[in-house]
Amino acid sequence: MPPLSSSQLEEYLEKNQVDLATMTLEEFRVWLSYRIEDASRQEMFRQRLVIRDLLHRNRRAMTYRMNRLRAAEEAYHAAPESAEIDALKAQLENLDKAVTGLAAAVARNDASAEKLAEFQQRQQDATSRYETLMKASVAAKKLAAARSSYEKFRHDIGLEDAEAALERFGKERGLQSSSSGDRYEEVSRRETIEFIAPAVSKTPTSCEVLNGATLGCARGELDQIVVTRRSDDDFYDVLAIVEAKRNINDIAHGFRMRQENLAWFCGVEGGYDPQLYRTDQFPDGHFKGVVTHQQAGQTYRFNQRSFDLFARTDASQPHLERLFFVTEPRRLIGCTADELGRILYVASTDVSFDITKEKSVKAFWKRVKDIVEPMQSLDVLKLYLASGQAGNILFAKN
């Protein structure tokens, strides 16, 4: 759909006043309860809750076995024979691999049977010495017993199976994510060609849209840039930068990164840390010289002058003009998807967390404030509205 008008953006913001920084403790508890309820539809989250609850119910017995195991490990490492036992164990692992490989090579007539026999004898000697030391070591026996008790307990309470299920769900989810592969850029490209190029150029037919351009930047890939060739040389000027974020809550992260990137492209020292931008091409971390982008068999050349339209007279003010966002009008939740994931991970793994207890919620809220960045999508959208550039926000659906 076309770029938003100020009234449309204002109407959206009125319905989405979610600001974690200004919430009361009870408002935060309600917010978190809803997030947990929503996440509970996901298998991985539910499985983490299963594991958390298992650990909570068996907390005392698990702590006893973990402390016993930790003490046994410390006593073992302090024992004089432990260094030789560990060295023999590592040697045996290498010999096992060597014997297996040689056996296969002998079968293919690629190695001699005498060589295999030699390694088998070395394996047998090392095994004999290892077993002798293990039988004589009181510390090793206590460690083995403590480890066996700990692992048996994990099996008996179902923790071992629960963690295996979580790992399986994680692998399945990874396969689903890689197969979907929809990064929303194609939707953004359509909006860029239809609406953004005409907005930034009087001759949009002379513009081109480039995808996934890094332009030598070590900390950013630009989803789309609208460019046009200069009339006086073979370089291109950047007319607009477009960020594609299907989840509107993620435009905050995109906005923060582009402010830093644009400071680097425009040579605004103090707006970025040159240590983070060092590459072979830019060893001092500053953007100087020429960068290129390859697309459809064509080479596009850029230099610092290419970003003159993004230069600011007041370096303390954010880059808003010519920085566009294509997103979907979902509800704001007060944090990015990544931050929410980290919050929910803590909620689903912290055995001491209890959302029904005020003290627990208060402690959790403190942790959340350390996770969530101060500037969120609500703040970004308010900036665009206040500056009269609501049209730099486009709501689109896949």
C-alpha positions in Angstrom: 0.0 0.0 0.0 1.1 3.6 -0.5 3.3 5.4 2.2 1.5 6.3 5.4 0.0 9.7 5.9 0.6 11.4 9.2 -3.0 10.7 10.3 -2.6 7.0 9.5 0.6 6.7 11.4 -0.9 8.6 14.3 -3.9 6.4 14.4 -1.7 3.3 14.4 0.4 4.7 17.3 -2.7 5.5 19.3 -3.6 1.8 19.2 -0.1 0.6 20.0 1.1 2.5 23.0 3.2 -0.4 24.4 6.2 0.9 26.4 8.0 -1.4 28.8 10.0 1.4 30.3 6.8 3.2 31.6 4.8 0.1 32.8 3.8 -0.5 36.4 4.8 -3.8 37.9 1.3 -5.2 37.5 1.1 -4.0 33.8 4.4 -5.8 33.2 3.1 -9.0 34.8 0.0 -8.9 32.5 2.3 -8.2 29.5 4.6 -11.1 30.4 1.6 -13.4 31.1 0.3 -12.8 27.6 3.7 -13.3 26.0 4.1 -16.6 27.9 0.6 -17.7 26.9 1.3 -16.9 23.3 4.7 -18.7 23.3 3.1 -21.8 24.9 1.7 -22.6 21.4 5.2 -23.5 20.4 6.6 -26.9 21.0 10.1 -25.8 22.0 8.8 -23.3 24.5 6.5 -25.9 26.1 9.3 -28.4 26.2 11.5 -25.9 28.0 8.7 -25.5 30.6 8.7 -29.3 31.0 12.4 -29.3 31.7 12.1 -26.3 34.0 9.3 -27.9 36.0 11.3 -31.1 36.3 14.2 -29.3 37.7 12.0 -27.3 40.0 10.3 -30.4 41.5 13.6 -32.2 41.9 15.7 -29.1 42.8 17.0 -30.3 46.2 17.9 -33.8 45.0 19.5 -32.5 41.8 21.5 -29.9 43.8 22.8 -32.6 46.1 24.0 -34.7 43.2 25.5 -31.8 41.4 27.4 -30.7 44.4 28.6 -34.2 45.1 29.7 -34.5 41.4 31.5 -31.1 41.6 33.3 -32.1 44.8 34.4 -35.4 43.3 35.7 -33.7 40.2 37.8 -31.3 42.3 39.2 -34.2 44.4 40.0 -36.2 41.3 41.9 -33.3 39.6 43.8 -32.8 42.8 44.9 -36.4 42.8 48.5 -37.0 41.5 47.4 -39.9 39.2 44.7 -37.8 37.4 47.1 -36.3 34.9 48.3 -39.7 33.7 44.8 -41.1 33.6 43.5 -38.1 31.5 46.5 -38.4 29.1 45.9 -42.2 28.7 42.2 -41.5 28.0 43.1 -39.0 25.3 45.7 -41.4 23.9 43.1 -44.3 23.8 40.6 -42.1 21.9 43.3 -41.4 19.2 44.4 -45.0 19.1 40.7 -46.2 18.7 40.4 -43.9 15.7 43.7 -45.0 14.2 42.9 -48.7 14.6 39.5 -48.2 13.0 41.0 -46.3 10.1 43.8 -48.8 9.6 41.4 -51.8 9.7 39.4 -50.2 6.8 42.7 -49.4 5.0 43.9 -53.0 5.3 40.5 -54.2 3.9 41.1 -52.0 0.9 44.8 -53.2 0.6 45.9 -49.6 1.3 47.8 -50.5 4.5 49.7 -53.5 5.9 48.4 -56.0 8.4 51.7 -55.5 10.4 51.0 -51.8 10.8 47.5 -52.6 12.1 48.9 -55.2 14.5 51.4 -52.6 15.8 48.6 -50.1 16.6 46.4 -52.8 18.1 49.2 -53.7 20.5 49.7 -50.1 21.5 46.0 -49.9 22.0 46.0 -53.0 24.2 49.0 -51.7 26.3 47.4 -48.3 26.9 44.1 -49.9 27.8 45.8 -52.2 30.4 47.7 -49.3 32.0 44.5 -47.2 32.0 42.4 -49.9 33.7 45.2 -50.5 36.3 45.3 -46.8 37.2 41.5 -46.5 37.4 41.3 -49.5 39.7 43.9 -48.2 42.0 42.6 -44.6 42.1 40.1 -43.9 45.0 39.5 -40.4 43.5 38.6 -41.8 40.1 36.2 -44.4 41.6 34.4 -41.7 43.6 34.2 -39.5 40.5 32.7 -42.4 38.5 30.2 -43.2 41.2 29.1 -39.5 41.5 28.8 -39.2 37.8 26.8 -42.4 37.5 24.5 -41.3 40.3 23.9 -37.9 38.7 23.2 -39.4 35.2 21.0 -42.1 36.6 18.9 -39.5 38.5 18.5 -37.4 35.4 17.3 -40.5 33.6 14.9 -41.6 36.4 13.1 -38.3 36.6 12.8 -38.1 32.8 15.2 -35.1 32.3 17.3 -37.0 29.8 14.4 -37.8 27.6 13.0 -34.3 28.0 16.2 -32.7 26.8 16.5 -35.1 23.9 13.0 -34.1 22.8 13.9 -30.4 23.1 17.0 -31.0 20.9 14.8 -32.9 18.3 12.3 -30.0 18.2 15.2 -27.5 17.7 16.5 -29.5 14.7 13.0 -29.7 13.2 12.4 -26.0 13.7 15.8 -25.3 12.0 14.8 -27.3 9.0 11.4 -25.5 8.8 13.1 -22.1 9.0 15.7 -22.9 6.3 13.0 -24.3 4.0 10.7 -21.2 4.3 13.6 -18.8 3.5 11.2 -15.8 3.1 13.1 -12.7 4.2 10.4 -10.3 3.0 12.8 -8.6 0.6 10.8 -9.3 -2.5 7.8 -7.5 -1.0 10.0 -4.6 -0.1 11.4 -4.4 -3.6 7.9 -4.1 -5.1 7.1 -1.3 -2.7 10.4 0.4 -3.4 9.9 0.4 -7.2 6.2 1.5 -7.0 6.3 4.1 -4.3 9.8 4.9 -3.0 11.7 5.5 -6.2 9.1 8.0 -7.4 9.2 9.8 -4.0 13.0 10.3 -4.1 13.6 11.1 -7.8 11.9 13.3 -10.4 12.9 10.7 -13.0 12.3 7.4 -11.3 12.8 5.5 -14.6 16.5 6.5 -14.4 16.7 4.8 -10.9 17.8 1.3 -10.1 17.1 -0.8 -7.1 20.0 -2.8 -5.7 19.5 -5.7 -3.2 21.6 -6.8 -0.3 24.4 -4.2 -0.7 27.1 -4.1 1.9 29.3 -1.5 0.1 32.3 -2.5 2.2 30.4 -2.0 5.5 31.5 -4.5 8.1 28.4 -4.1 10.2 25.5 -3.9 7.8 23.8 -5.2 4.7 21.3 -2.8 3.1 18.1 -4.6 2.0 17.5 -2.2 -0.9 19.1 1.0 -2.1 17.7 3.2 -4.8 20.5 4.6 -6.9 21.1 6.7 -9.9 24.3 7.2 -12.0 26.0 10.6 -11.8 26.2 12.6 -15.0 29.8 13.7 -14.4 31.5 10.3 -13.7 30.8 6.6 -13.5 29.9 6.5 -9.8 26.3 6.1 -8.4 24.5 8.2 -5.9 22.3 6.7 -3.2 18.8 8.2 -3.2 17.2 6.1 -0.6 17.8 3.2 1.8 15.0 0.7 2.4 14.8 -1.7 5.3 12.5 -4.7 5.0 11.1 -5.9 8.4 8.1 -8.1 8.3 7.8 -7.8 12.1 7.3 -4.1 12.8 8.8 -4.6 16.3 12.2 -5.2 14.6 12.4 -1.8 12.9 14.0 -0.5 16.1 17.0 -2.7 15.6 17.2 -1.8 11.9 16.9 1.9 12.7 19.7 1.8 15.3 22.0 -0.1 12.9 21.4 2.2 10.0 22.1 5.3 12.1 25.5 3.8 12.8 26.1 2.7 9.2 25.1 6.0 7.8 27.5 7.8 10.1 30.2 5.6 8.7 29.2 6.1 5.1 29.0 9.9 5.6 32.2 10.1 7.6 30.6 11.4 10.8 33.3 10.4 13.3 31.8 9.8 16.7 28.7 8.2 15.2 30.4 4.8 15.0 33.3 2.8 16.5 36.0 2.5 13.8 37.4 -0.6 15.6 34.2 -2.4 14.6 34.5 -1.3 10.9 38.1 -2.5 10.3 38.5 -4.7 7.2 41.3 -5.4 4.8 39.9 -2.7 2.6 39.5 -0.2 5.5 42.2 -1.0 8.0 41.7 2.2 9.9 37.9 1.6 10.2 36.9 4.6 8.2 35.1 4.7 4.8 37.5 6.0 2.2 38.1 5.2 -1.4 35.8 3.2 -3.7 33.4 0.3 -3.1 31.5 -1.7 -5.6 28.3 -3.8 -5.8 27.7 -6.6 -8.4 24.2 -7.2 -9.6 22.8 -8.8 -12.8 26.3 -8.8 -14.4 26.8 -5.1 -13.8 29.3 -3.3 -11.5 28.1 -0.3 -9.5 30.8 2.0 -8.0 30.3 4.1 -4.9 32.4 6.5 -2.8 31.7 8.8 0.1 30.2 11.4 -2.2 27.5 8.8 -3.1 26.0 9.4 0.3 25.9 13.3 0.2 22.1 13.3 0.3 22.3 11.7 3.7 24.7 14.2 5.2 23.5 16.2 8.2 24.4 19.7 9.4 23.6 18.6 13.0 25.4 15.2 13.7 23.3 14.8 16.9 20.1 14.4 14.9 19.1 11.0 13.5 19.0 10.1 9.8 15.3 10.0 8.9 15.1 11.6 5.4 15.5 9.0 2.7 15.6 6.1 5.2 12.5 4.0 4.5 10.9 1.0 6.2 8.6 -1.5 4.6 6.8 -3.6 7.3 3.5 -5.1 8.3 1.1 -3.4 10.7 1.3 -5.9 13.5 0.8 -4.9 17.1 3.7 -3.4 18.9 4.9 -5.4 21.9 7.6 -3.1 23.3 10.7 -5.1 22.2 12.3 -6.7 19.2 11.7 -10.4 18.3 15.2 -11.2 19.4 14.8 -9.5 22.7 11.4 -11.3 23.3 13.1 -14.6 22.5 15.7 -13.9 25.2 13.1 -12.9 27.7 11.0 -16.0 27.1 14.1 -18.2 27.2 14.8 -16.9 30.7 11.1 -17.3 31.7 11.1 -20.9 30.5 14.4 -22.0 32.0 14.7 -20.1 35.3 13.6 -22.6 38.0 13.2 -19.9 40.6 10.8 -17.8 38.5 7.1 -17.7 39.6 4.8 -15.2 37.8 2.3 -15.4 40.7 4.8 -13.9 43.2 5.4 -10.2 43.2 9.0 -10.5 44.4 9.8 -12.9 41.6 8.2 -10.7 38.9 10.0 -7.7 40.2 13.4 -9.5 40.0 12.5 -10.7 36.5 11.5 -7.3 35.3 14.9 -6.0 36.4 16.5 -8.6 34.1 14.2 -7.7 31.3 15.3 -4.0 31.5 18.9 -5.2 31.0 17.8 -7.2 27.8 15.6 -4.5 26.1 17.2 -1.6 24.4 15.8 1.9 25.4 14.8 2.8 21.8 12.0 0.6 20.4 9.8 0.7 17.4 7.3 2.9 19.1 10.0 5.5 19.6 11.2 5.2 16.0 7.7 5.7 14.6 7.1 8.7 16.8 10.3 10.2 15.4 9.1 9.9 11.9 5.6 11.3 12.8 7.1 14.3 14.7 9.5 15.1 11.8 6.6 15.0 9.2 8.1 12.0 7.4 5.3 9.4 8.1 5.5 8.6 4.4 8.9 6.9 5.0 6.9 4.1 6.6 5.1 1.7 4.3 2.7 -1.0 5.5 2.7 -4.0 3.1 1.6 -7.6 3.3 3.3 -10.6 1.7 
